Amino acid sequence: MPIFTAQQLYRLGVAVFEGAGVPRSEAEQVMDLLVESNLVGHDSHGVLRIPGYVDGILKGKIKPEARIEVVKETPTTALVNGNWGLGQVVAKQTMNIAIAKADKHDIGIVATFNCSHIGRMADYALMAVDHDMIGHCAVNAGPGVAPFGGIQRIFNQSPIGWAVPAGKEPPFVLDISTSVCAGGKIAVARAKGEKLPLGYLIDKDGKPTTDSEDYFRGGACLPLGGPVGYKGTGLAMVVDITAGILSGRGAAYLGGNRGQGVFQMAIKISAFRDVAEFKEEMGNLIRAVRNSKPSPGFKGVLVPGELELRTKEIRLEKGIEVPQATWDEIVQTARKMKVDVNRCLESFTS
């Protein structure tokens, strides 16, 4: 697989989006988060998304420079129409609304509809951490996951993200799908020509499969939990309710061109606890988990978010691998936008 630096991918992506008519400031916001996803190991939400986003822009489904509209508001809540702007741009604005409300009134909750794909939940939850707040983000979209005991696509992969400041430790970051794997990870496996572990997918007839192509032939992801998959089903329903029904986007099973429904929340820690004491206890909790005795076969216990930090260190040093099929598609999109790929990949400093 070809390997690139974060700067190379960032520069190329910005040029491609500008070629598609995206203002530079918005192109930079999108690429900041796509490249960050690759750096932390979540390739499913990285540069793999460039061709799809550009296609959406060219077809008028994604609208650069769209202005969000607050359609209903209280001191602590807001319902927002994203007006089909670039998802990352919209979701950063709406999370900032939640943070501003929490700053004044201790909690801020924003639900958004008519929103394009926003990427990783952690990116928005982490925005609250710098304000000594707990951040949360969840999304629903089109169906791709069967409920426990079923074979029909009913739920989205329904990701949830939480971020919490932890004093001397890096922030606690939980960013997971409520299905066994994210939809983008299936696309990554497909691009690499790899099989998925048994227990991730079923084919269109409900039979277990390891072939990622079966998902695109009408199969489905399975809910998180394996033999207790009713737990993942329940979590997916919660996301469908908060991000989908509450926002007005609608539940995932309805399908159609509804984009993503987004639910974001910021909680002001000082409304409950002294911030320094809270962070100290968070640090103690993280260290207790990390230092706990590992099971046989494990070198140690990882805290959520720790693997991503380790991966980022490695990829900043050694570069980011991009599957050849994904890279070919990006290059094709770049050329369509009349972007000089080789020039973007040249070494540079800025």
C-alpha positions in Angstrom: 0.0 0.0 0.0 1.2 3.5 -0.7 2.3 5.5 2.3 2.0 9.3 2.8 2.6 11.9 5.4 -0.3 13.7 7.1 0.8 16.9 5.4 0.7 15.3 1.9 -2.8 14.0 2.4 -4.0 17.2 3.9 -2.6 19.3 1.1 -4.1 17.1 -1.6 -7.5 16.9 0.1 -7.7 20.7 0.5 -6.8 21.1 -3.2 -9.4 18.6 -4.3 -12.2 20.2 -2.2 -11.2 23.7 -3.5 -11.4 22.2 -7.0 -15.0 21.1 -6.2 -15.9 24.7 -5.2 -15.4 24.5 -1.5 -14.0 27.6 0.2 -10.5 27.1 1.6 -11.6 27.6 5.2 -14.2 24.8 4.9 -11.9 22.5 3.0 -9.3 22.9 5.7 -11.8 22.1 8.5 -12.9 18.9 6.7 -9.3 17.8 6.0 -8.1 18.5 9.5 -10.6 16.0 10.8 -10.2 13.4 8.0 -6.4 13.3 8.4 -6.8 13.2 12.1 -9.0 10.1 11.7 -6.3 8.4 9.7 -3.6 9.4 12.2 -5.4 7.8 15.1 -6.1 4.6 13.1 -9.7 5.2 12.2 -9.2 4.9 8.4 -12.9 4.4 8.0 -13.4 8.1 8.6 -10.3 9.4 6.9 -9.3 10.3 3.4 -11.3 7.3 2.1 -14.3 9.7 2.4 -12.9 12.3 -0.1 -14.4 10.8 -3.3 -17.8 10.4 -1.7 -17.9 13.9 -0.3 -16.9 15.3 -3.7 -19.5 13.3 -5.5 -22.1 14.6 -3.0 -21.0 18.2 -3.7 -21.1 17.8 -7.5 -24.6 16.3 -7.3 -25.8 19.1 -5.1 -26.4 16.8 -2.1 -23.7 18.5 -0.1 -23.7 22.3 -0.1 -20.5 24.2 0.7 -21.1 27.6 2.4 -24.5 26.5 3.6 -25.6 28.4 6.7 -27.0 26.5 9.6 -30.4 27.6 10.9 -31.5 27.5 14.5 -35.2 26.6 14.2 -36.1 26.2 17.9 -34.2 27.2 21.0 -34.3 27.5 24.7 -31.4 28.6 27.1 -30.1 25.1 27.2 -31.2 23.5 23.9 -31.3 24.1 20.2 -32.8 22.3 17.2 -30.7 23.1 14.1 -31.2 22.7 10.4 -27.8 21.9 8.9 -29.0 22.9 5.4 -26.8 20.1 3.9 -23.6 21.9 4.6 -20.3 19.9 4.8 -20.9 17.7 7.9 -17.7 18.5 9.7 -18.3 22.3 9.3 -21.9 22.0 10.5 -21.1 19.7 13.5 -18.3 22.0 14.7 -20.7 24.9 14.7 -23.5 23.0 16.5 -21.1 21.7 19.1 -19.9 25.2 19.7 -23.6 26.2 20.3 -23.9 23.4 22.9 -20.6 24.5 24.6 -21.8 28.2 24.7 -25.1 27.2 26.3 -23.3 25.0 28.9 -21.0 27.9 29.7 -23.9 30.0 30.6 -26.4 27.5 31.9 -24.3 24.4 32.9 -25.6 22.2 30.1 -26.1 22.5 26.4 -27.9 20.1 24.1 -28.2 20.5 20.3 -30.0 18.2 17.9 -29.4 18.7 14.1 -31.1 17.5 11.0 -30.4 17.9 7.2 -26.7 17.2 8.0 -24.1 15.5 5.8 -21.7 12.9 7.1 -19.8 14.4 10.0 -17.0 11.8 10.6 -15.8 10.7 14.0 -17.8 11.4 17.2 -14.7 12.0 19.2 -13.7 15.1 17.2 -16.8 16.9 18.6 -16.9 15.4 22.1 -13.3 16.5 22.5 -14.2 20.1 21.8 -15.9 20.3 25.2 -12.8 19.1 27.1 -10.9 22.4 26.5 -13.8 24.2 28.3 -13.6 21.9 31.4 -16.8 20.1 30.2 -17.8 16.6 29.4 -18.7 16.2 25.7 -21.0 13.8 23.9 -21.9 13.2 20.3 -24.1 10.6 18.6 -25.3 10.1 15.0 -27.9 8.1 13.2 -28.2 7.7 9.4 -29.4 5.1 6.9 -29.9 1.5 7.9 -27.1 -1.0 7.9 -27.5 -3.1 11.1 -29.9 -5.9 11.9 -31.5 -6.0 15.3 -30.6 -8.9 17.6 -32.4 -11.9 16.3 -33.3 -10.3 13.0 -31.8 -10.2 9.5 -33.3 -7.0 8.1 -31.4 -3.7 8.2 -33.2 -1.5 10.8 -30.5 0.6 12.5 -27.6 2.6 11.5 -24.2 1.7 13.0 -25.2 4.4 15.4 -21.9 5.7 16.8 -21.6 7.4 20.2 -18.7 9.4 21.5 -17.8 10.8 24.9 -14.8 12.8 26.0 -13.9 13.8 29.6 -10.9 15.9 30.9 -8.6 13.9 33.2 -6.0 16.3 34.6 -2.5 15.0 34.1 -3.8 12.1 31.9 -4.9 12.5 28.3 -8.7 13.0 28.1 -10.8 9.9 28.4 -12.2 9.3 24.9 -14.8 6.7 24.0 -15.8 6.5 20.3 -17.6 3.4 19.3 -20.3 2.2 17.0 -23.2 0.3 18.6 -22.8 -2.4 16.0 -19.9 -4.8 15.9 -18.0 -2.6 13.5 -18.5 0.8 11.8 -19.8 0.8 8.2 -16.6 2.5 7.1 -14.5 -0.3 8.4 -16.3 -2.6 6.1 -15.4 -0.3 3.2 -11.8 -0.3 4.3 -11.8 -4.2 4.4 -13.3 -4.2 0.9 -10.7 -1.8 -0.4 -7.9 -4.0 1.0 -9.5 -7.2 -0.2 -9.6 -8.5 3.3 -12.1 -10.8 5.1 -13.8 -9.6 8.3 -13.9 -11.8 11.4 -16.8 -14.1 11.8 -19.6 -12.5 13.9 -19.4 -9.1 12.2 -21.8 -9.6 9.3 -24.6 -11.6 7.9 -25.5 -12.0 4.2 -28.8 -11.1 2.7 -30.2 -14.4 3.8 -29.1 -14.0 7.4 -26.2 -16.4 7.2 -22.9 -15.5 8.9 -20.2 -14.4 6.5 -16.7 -13.0 6.5 -16.9 -11.5 3.0 -17.2 -7.7 3.2 -18.9 -7.7 -0.3 -21.9 -9.5 1.3 -22.7 -6.2 3.1 -22.9 -4.3 -0.1 -25.1 -7.1 -1.6 -27.8 -6.5 0.9 -26.4 -8.1 4.0 -26.2 -6.4 7.4 -23.9 -5.6 10.3 -24.7 -7.3 13.6 -25.3 -5.3 16.8 -22.6 -5.0 19.5 -22.6 -7.8 22.0 -22.6 -11.1 20.2 -24.7 -13.5 22.3 -26.0 -10.5 24.2 -26.6 -8.4 21.1 -29.8 -7.2 22.6 -27.6 -4.7 24.5 -26.2 -3.3 21.2 -29.7 -3.2 19.8 -30.9 -1.2 22.8 -28.0 1.3 22.4 -28.8 1.7 18.7 -32.4 2.4 19.6 -31.3 5.1 22.0 -29.2 6.8 19.3 -32.1 6.4 16.8 -34.4 8.2 19.4 -32.0 11.0 20.3 -30.2 11.7 17.1 -33.0 10.6 14.8 -36.5 11.0 16.1 -35.7 13.9 18.5 -33.9 15.9 15.8 -36.6 15.3 13.2 -34.2 13.4 10.9 -36.2 10.2 11.6 -35.3 6.7 12.5 -32.7 4.9 10.4 -35.1 2.2 9.0 -37.0 4.9 7.1 -34.1 5.2 4.7 -34.2 7.8 2.0 -32.0 10.8 1.5 -32.2 12.0 5.0 -28.5 12.5 5.8 -27.4 12.2 9.4 -29.2 13.2 12.5 -26.9 14.5 15.2 -27.2 14.7 19.0 -24.5 16.7 20.8 -24.2 17.6 24.5 -21.8 19.6 26.7 -21.9 19.3 30.5 -20.2 21.9 32.7 -18.2 20.0 35.3 -18.1 22.9 37.8 -21.9 22.7 38.1 -21.4 19.4 39.9 -17.8 19.3 41.3 -14.7 21.3 41.8 -13.0 20.9 38.5 -9.5 20.2 39.9 -10.9 17.5 42.2 -12.9 15.9 39.3 -9.9 15.8 37.1 -7.7 14.2 39.8 -10.3 11.5 40.4 -10.6 10.9 36.6 -6.8 10.5 36.5 -6.9 8.1 39.4 -9.6 6.0 37.6 -7.6 5.9 34.4 -4.5 4.7 36.2 -6.5 2.1 38.2 -7.8 0.7 34.9 -4.4 0.9 33.1 -2.5 -0.7 36.0 -5.0 -3.5 36.7 -3.7 -7.1 36.3 -4.0 -8.2 32.7 -5.5 -11.5 31.6 -3.3 -14.3 30.2 -2.2 -13.4 26.7 -2.5 -9.6 27.2 0.5 -7.4 27.8 -1.6 -4.8 29.6 -4.9 -3.1 29.9 -5.7 -0.2 27.6 -8.0 2.7 28.5 -10.4 3.9 25.8 -8.6 6.4 23.6 -5.1 5.2 24.5 -4.7 3.0 21.4 -5.5 6.0 19.2 -2.8 8.1 20.8 -0.2 5.4 20.3 -1.3 4.9 16.7 -1.0 8.7 16.1 2.6 8.7 17.4 3.5 5.9 15.0 1.8 7.3 12.0 3.2 10.8 12.5 6.7 9.1 12.3 6.2 6.4 9.8 3.3 7.8 7.6 -0.2 6.8 6.8 -0.9 3.7 4.7 -3.7 4.1 2.2 -5.2 1.0 0.4 -4.3 1.0 -3.3 -8.0 0.8 -4.3 -8.8 3.8 -2.1 -5.8 5.8 -3.4 -6.7 5.1 -7.0 -10.2 6.4 -6.3 -8.8 9.6 -4.6 -6.4 10.2 -7.6 -9.2 9.8 -10.0 -11.3 12.3 -8.1 -8.4 14.7 -7.9 -7.8 14.6 -11.6 -11.5 15.2 -12.2 -11.1 18.3 -10.2 -8.0 19.2 -12.3 -5.7 18.9 -9.3 -1.9 18.2 -9.9 -1.5 15.2 -7.6 2.3 15.0 -7.8 2.7 18.7 -6.9 0.5 18.2 -3.8 2.6 15.3 -2.7 5.9 17.2 -3.0 7.7 17.8 0.3 6.9 21.2 1.7 7.0 23.2 4.9 4.3 25.6 6.0 
